[in-house]
Amino acid sequence: MNTVKYSLASLFLITVVLLCPMDTAGKTVYIRNYLSGRKILSVHCKSGDDDLNLHTLPSGRGEWGFSFNPNIFGTTLFYCELSWMAGLNRVLTVYDDGKRWSSRNNLYWLINDDHYCLCYSAIERWGCWNW
């Protein structure tokens, strides 16, 4: 009887390993303050499991980042609440396992007054979007 239990447990583990996405390499998300003037950017990022607390990015390209490992189920999602003027708040999804743009290990979000951009490096930009 124990042999059957061990065989079923082994079969289950093999199935999980084969069916689950294995891209669990470490990821890093960076948020950069590209606001005009001397505006300070407040950033508060969260996932379903983690609250990364409030961070203040100084004007002049201040930067903050965080690293994590996506879960094996392919459901990791991080979003950030951004504010830089009284009453002006934006929410930005900065990592979504289900999106193609999240496939890279480093994601750089450049926050401007009227738009935001996603870059993979200093020379490789994915795109920019208006708020």
Secondary structure, 3 states (H helix, E strand, C coil): CHHHHHHHHHHHHHHHHHHCCCCCCCEEEEEEECCCCCCCEEEEEEECCCEEEEEEECCCCCEEEEEECCCCCCCCEEEEEEEEECCEEEEEEEEECCCHHHHCCEEEEEECCCEEEEECCCCCEEEEEEC
